[in-house]
Amino acid sequence: MTATLDITPLRSLVAIAGAGGFHRAATTLHLTQSAVSQHVRRLEQATGTQLVERVGRQTRFTPAGEQLLRDARRILAAHDDAVRLFETKESRTLTVGASEHAAEMLLPEISTALRASLPDTAFRFRLDRTAEVEQALADGVADLIVVTELGAAPPSHRSVLRLHWFAGPEFVRPASGPLPVIAFDEPCMLRRPTFDTLRSAGIEHDVVAEVTNLSGGYSAARAGIGVLLLPQLDRTPEGLVEREDLPEPPAVRMSVRAAAGTPSAAVRAVNGAVRTAMQR
């Protein structure tokens, strides 16, 4: 009997590759880790071969897994295109992805703008790290994304966002020795400018905490154990103070990207919301 590969397990397989592991894939898909593991086992049973293996704490695809991953992406793209084709205007749900940093600053404006521009469309937001949000767009899981990214832009460019150093009110910079630093782990857009800025200024530093998300960064910084690099729009995060005794980091920009077929009204609404927020 010919094996059948179901869409849901294939989506979990693609999410594991995009997120870098079972736990993050489960978070991205709003599933339990055991459910994602079960999906992989179902695929392995259907194909009769091992698809994913663990090497230490890392997750690695076998050659067969890499092949199925390529096929899965094509299958999901075709499946999602077919679903979108037959969706009615009333039933369509537009998925908007946003990095944690972008979401915290822009989500109210984006939500308001989208509902005003497309009142008959339902919206779903996916909030994650930049790499996962970008992968969601590539995989056809998100229709439109808003992310912060590194890259040169003219100083007058309306999407430019400054990075700032923050710490808890109780933090005291050591008079000698390395500067305690809180860093986001890979993959994170803020990791490289954190270290590059300090190295360029000749400031010795030591990572005292690595965090996987924005809330973890806030908690570590509020505890006063080190400094944290963050984008800032119009207000200082609660419980933190800006550190002006550290070198100025580079700017980042807000980027809006959309999949083919995304309503142009949605793209215009999100771009307008970003511009409005940046001018506050």
Secondary structure, DSSP 8 states (H G I E B T S, - for coil): ------HHHHHHHHHHHHHTSHHHHHHHHT--HHHHHHHHHHHHHHHTS--EEEETTEEEE-HHHHHHHHHHHHHHHHHHHHHHHH--TTT-EEEEEEEHHHHHHHHHHHHHHHHHH-TTSEEEEEEE-HHHHHHHHHTTS-SEEEEEE-----TT-TTEE-EEEEE-TT----SSS-EEEEEE-SS-TTHHHHHHHHHHTT--EEEEEEESSHHHHHHHHHTTS-EEEEE-SSS--TT-EE--SS-----EEEEEEE-TT--HHHHHHHHHHHHHHHT-
